[in-house]
Amino acid sequence: QVQLVESGGGLVQPGGSLRLSCAASGRRLNMYIMDWYRQAPGKQREFVARIGSTGSTKYVDSVKGRFTVSRDNAKNTAYLQMNSLKPEDTAIYFCSTPGAAGGYWGQGTQVTVTS
């Protein structure tokens, strides 16, 4: 059984940084795509970033140059480094990896950017 557990969210001022973690069990992350999504209040869940099995990365335009997705194969954990945070980055952030019935998802971690 695949389980994903996010951590690292919190309250930060605009311009600040956070690093989100997604610890996986039941699957070797380096063999699969790992996506990060976010959902702001009243909005649909949106794609944020991806790291592929080869280490290739992809980002939504709004976070390019500010967010970096990475993976530690030894720890079987994916990361989302978020710099220069803006109030519009406020959302619940989820990690996800492919699987049947919509894939595997973590429980989410709240990120709030406010002064």
Helices and strands as residue ranges (DSSP letters): E 3-7, E 10-12, E 18-25, G 29-31, E 34-39, E 46-51, E 57-59, G 61-63, E 67-72, E 77-82, G 87-89, E 91-97, E 104-105, E 109-113
